Amino acid sequence: MTYNEAHFSVELNQRLSKKLDVLLTWQQHVVDYMVKYLVSCNGQTQLASCGSFIHLFAKIRFNLDAANQLLPLLYRDARFKTSVNLLYRTIVDDIINAYYLFCTVAMADPDQQALTNELAIFHKEFILSTIVGINADREFEKMIDELKEVESTPDIDVEQAFKTANPELFNQDGTWKKNTEIRATTSPYFINLFNQSNGSAKSFITESKKIEFIKARGITTHNNLEAMFKYLSQFQHYSPKAHDLLNSTIDFDVEIYQRCLGEIVMLLDQLFQVLSLQDKEGLKAEWDVLAPLVFNSFSS
């Protein structure tokens, strides 16, 4: 007897199995469409820095495909939603990042200065996290070397190595630039909407701040993005009571997966505005057919 058979009614299992069937079918259609969308970008000249949206879509596509491989586990055991939900959390985070960056695009600016600056800040955050990870790994290796009684290789100044490779992120005195300094060439219009304190040079932009900016730019889906991200994050963070979520049915989880799929579909449409695609008209016509079918499937 499976976990689901032992803990949930026959009627509930049948209903949720049907919802999973429908989700898997249409999610695969979306993945297939995303592959066409991404391939259509090949060889196309994009607006300055807008290639970042292609990179984000590629990341979403692979995580969505991976989710498709894991979802069948839920037919027998709802507890596998822990792994599935962490994948969807990453997807939702990338959707938030995509909307955040999309909201800095100014079609009249050939250099896309606001977008370019936000990407520089994202890169700085990536480097800061990488430095911490490399230094921690180095300390661990030294501990192992000590246990083995072997001589460790000499330390290197990891931060200095990154400074040399990324001089645009540092001031002349060698300190990290604050976000406000990186945004020196960003339009005041965007600066007024970011609502982010100057903070320290090593502070990160939180998902909450990204969603605030998305809301300020008039993207009406901000509440859905926040709700999905907060729910799925509960499967990453630990709380003694959160164990109850692990043992519960996937009724709400499947709804979250559907909403996530819907957000991907809508994001694909939004980015028609800024991406150069081969046969854009054909892809848009295909989207016009696919989108209603995906959304109508949620009521199945």
C-alpha positions as a printed Julia matrix, in Angstrom:
300×3 Matrix{Float64}:
   0.0    0.0     0.0
   1.33   3.45   -0.92
   1.54   6.4     1.46
  -1.32   8.17   -0.32
  -3.53   5.08   -0.21
  -2.87   4.67    3.51
  -3.5    8.29    4.51
  -6.02   9.8     2.09
  -9.41   8.76    0.78
  -9.86   7.01   -2.56
 -11.92   9.94   -3.85
  -9.23  12.49   -2.92
  -6.44  10.43   -4.48
  -8.41  10.03   -7.68
  -9.17  13.73   -7.89
  -5.57  14.77   -7.26
  -4.24  12.17   -9.69
  -6.45  13.68  -12.38
  -5.16  17.19  -11.52
  -1.58  15.92  -11.78
  -2.36  14.29  -15.15
  -3.62  17.59  -16.52
  -0.75  19.6   -15.03
   1.9   17.27  -16.47
   0.28  17.39  -19.91
   0.13  21.16  -20.17
   3.39  21.79  -18.37
   5.11  19.67  -21.01
   3.42  21.73  -23.72
   4.8   24.87  -22.08
   8.29  23.36  -21.86
   8.12  22.45  -25.55
   7.03  25.99  -26.38
   9.84  27.45  -24.25
  12.36  25.4   -26.21
  11.04  26.91  -29.47
  11.08  30.36  -27.88
  14.68  29.99  -26.76
  15.87  28.54  -30.06
  14.22  31.47  -31.87
  16.61  33.8   -30.0
  19.65  32.16  -31.58
  21.59  34.54  -33.78
  19.36  37.49  -32.91
  20.78  40.83  -31.76
  19.12  41.8   -28.49
  18.71  45.18  -26.85
  21.61  46.0   -24.53
  21.69  43.58  -21.55
  18.36  41.98  -22.56
  20.11  38.68  -23.2
  19.73  38.2   -19.44
  16.06  37.33  -20.02
  17.1   34.5   -22.33
  19.42  33.16  -19.62
  16.62  33.31  -17.06
  14.22  31.51  -19.4
  16.8   28.78  -20.0
  17.12  28.31  -16.23
  13.34  28.21  -15.79
  12.99  25.75  -18.68
  15.43  23.22  -17.15
  13.91  23.49  -13.67
  10.42  23.06  -15.12
  11.57  20.02  -17.06
  13.14  18.62  -13.89
   9.87  19.19  -12.03
   8.12  17.13  -14.7
  10.45  14.25  -13.88
   9.67  14.46  -10.16
   5.92  15.12  -10.26
   4.99  11.45  -10.98
   6.38  10.56   -7.52
   3.41  12.42   -6.03
   0.91   9.91   -7.38
   2.1    7.45   -4.73
   3.59   9.61   -1.99
   2.61  13.23   -1.36
   5.67  13.74    0.84
   7.89  14.04   -2.24
   6.37  17.5    -2.64
   9.25  18.73   -0.46
  11.69  18.21   -3.34
   9.19  19.32   -5.98
   8.34  22.51   -4.1
  11.99  23.51   -3.81
  12.25  23.34   -7.59
   9.16  25.5    -7.99
  10.53  27.94   -5.41
  13.56  28.44   -7.64
  11.31  28.89  -10.67
   9.18  31.49   -8.87
  12.34  33.3    -7.73
  13.5   33.47  -11.35
  10.1   34.79  -12.41
  10.42  37.51   -9.75
  13.93  38.33  -10.99
  12.72  38.45  -14.59
   9.87  40.84  -13.77
  12.17  42.96  -11.6
  14.65  43.33  -14.45
  11.9   43.75  -17.05
  10.57  46.69  -15.03
  13.9   48.52  -15.52
  13.79  48.33  -19.32
  13.43  51.71  -21.01
  12.79  51.26  -24.72
  14.07  54.78  -25.49
  17.45  54.0   -23.91
  19.74  52.16  -26.37
  22.19  51.38  -23.55
  19.51  50.09  -21.15
  21.46  51.74  -18.34
  19.0   50.92  -15.54
  18.83  47.25  -16.54
  22.61  47.05  -16.95
  23.15  48.53  -13.49
  20.74  46.09  -11.81
  22.53  43.21  -13.51
  25.81  44.56  -12.12
  24.27  44.53   -8.64
  23.08  40.94   -9.15
  26.61  40.03  -10.26
  28.07  41.7    -7.16
  25.71  39.67   -4.96
  26.76  36.49   -6.77
  30.45  37.3    -6.21
  29.96  38.14   -2.54
  28.23  34.82   -1.94
  30.9   32.99   -3.94
  33.71  34.53   -1.88
  32.11  33.35    1.36
  31.7   29.85   -0.09
  35.27  29.63   -1.39
  36.73  30.84    1.91
  34.64  28.36    3.89
  35.71  25.54    1.59
  39.34  26.61    2.01
  39.08  26.49    5.81
  37.52  23.03    5.61
  40.33  21.78    3.36
  42.9   23.12    5.82
  41.2   21.25    8.65
  41.34  18.01    6.63
  45.0   18.63    5.8
  45.7   19.1     9.49
  44.0   15.82   10.35
  46.01  14.1     7.64
  49.15  15.87    8.88
  49.97  17.2     5.43
  50.97  20.72    4.44
  48.18  22.87    3.03
  48.61  24.78   -0.19
  49.17  28.52    0.35
  46.11  30.74    0.79
  45.11  33.15   -1.94
  43.3   36.45   -1.51
  39.99  35.45   -3.09
  38.44  38.89   -2.77
  41.43  40.53   -4.45
  41.18  38.05   -7.31
  37.55  39.07   -7.87
  38.49  42.74   -7.62
  41.02  42.28  -10.39
  38.47  40.48  -12.58
  35.59  42.91  -11.85
  37.08  46.41  -11.4
  33.75  48.07  -12.29
  32.29  46.88   -8.98
  34.91  48.6    -6.83
  35.82  52.15   -5.87
  39.33  53.51   -6.38
  40.14  52.8    -2.73
  39.35  49.13   -3.3
  36.03  49.07   -1.42
  32.91  47.51   -2.88
  30.57  49.98   -4.55
  27.24  50.47   -2.83
  24.15  49.85   -4.91
  23.5   53.59   -5.04
  26.95  54.09   -6.56
  26.38  51.4    -9.18
  23.06  53.12  -10.0
  24.74  56.49  -10.57
  23.66  56.43  -14.24
  20.17  55.01  -13.58
  17.23  57.28  -14.38
  15.87  59.1   -11.29
  12.46  57.7   -12.23
  13.61  54.18  -11.36
  15.6   55.31   -8.32
  12.46  56.81   -6.77
  10.57  53.53   -7.25
  13.23  51.15   -5.88
  12.59  52.25   -2.27
  15.84  50.64   -1.19
  18.01  52.15    1.54
  21.66  52.87    0.8
  22.71  50.17    3.27
  26.14  48.62    3.27
  28.04  47.78    0.12
  27.53  44.1     0.89
  23.76  44.19    1.45
  21.57  42.13   -0.88
  18.28  43.09   -2.57
  15.62  40.95   -0.9
  12.76  39.28   -2.75
  10.39  41.52   -0.8
  12.11  44.63   -2.19
  12.01  43.21   -5.7
   8.27  42.58   -5.35
   7.75  46.11   -3.99
   9.41  47.5    -7.11
   7.35  45.22   -9.37
   4.21  46.5    -7.64
   5.36  50.13   -7.98
   5.85  49.57  -11.73
   2.24  48.42  -12.07
   2.72  44.66  -12.56
  -0.56  43.41  -11.12
   0.64  39.86  -10.47
   2.86  40.95   -7.56
   0.57  39.44   -4.9
   0.52  36.07   -6.64
   4.31  36.06   -6.91
   4.7   36.9    -3.23
   2.13  34.32   -2.12
   3.75  31.54   -4.14
   7.27  32.43   -3.06
   6.33  32.59    0.64
   4.47  29.27    0.56
   7.16  27.38   -1.33
   9.86  28.86    0.92
   8.31  27.03    3.88
   9.72  23.83    2.39
  13.24  25.24    2.52
  13.1   26.79    5.99
  12.71  24.61    9.06
  10.08  24.85   11.74
   8.92  21.97   13.96
   5.33  22.57   12.89
   6.29  22.72    9.21
   6.59  18.93    9.36
   2.8   18.88    9.22
   3.01  20.35    5.72
   5.15  17.42    4.64
   2.49  14.89    5.67
  -0.5   16.73    4.25
  -2.25  16.3     0.91
  -0.96  18.0    -2.27
  -4.28  19.7    -2.99
  -2.95  23.23   -2.48
   0.48  22.38   -3.87
  -0.92  21.42   -7.27
  -2.77  24.74   -7.32
   0.54  26.51   -6.68
   2.16  24.57   -9.55
  -0.68  25.64  -11.83
  -0.32  29.27  -10.82
   3.42  29.07  -11.38
   2.86  27.67  -14.87
   0.42  30.48  -15.58
   3.01  33.08  -14.5
   5.58  31.57  -16.87
   3.1   31.74  -19.74
   2.32  35.39  -19.0
   6.01  36.28  -18.63
   6.72  34.78  -22.06
   4.11  37.13  -23.48
   5.49  40.17  -21.65
   8.98  39.61  -23.0
   7.8   39.63  -26.61
   8.06  43.39  -26.09
  11.82  43.43  -25.55
  13.29  40.3   -27.17
  14.26  39.82  -30.8
  12.93  36.46  -32.02
  12.9   34.62  -35.31
   9.32  34.4   -36.61
   8.0   36.45  -33.7
   4.56  36.65  -35.31
   4.37  32.87  -35.63
   5.47  32.37  -32.03
   2.94  34.94  -30.82
   0.16  33.21  -32.79
   1.15  29.92  -31.16
   1.13  31.6   -27.74
  -2.37  32.95  -28.45
  -3.59  29.36  -28.88
  -1.55  27.81  -26.05
  -2.23  30.34  -23.27
  -6.05  29.93  -23.06
  -5.7   26.14  -23.13
  -3.21  26.23  -20.27
  -5.37  28.51  -18.15
  -8.58  26.61  -18.93
  -6.86  23.37  -17.85
  -6.62  24.69  -14.28
 -10.35  24.2   -13.81
 -10.18  20.52  -14.77
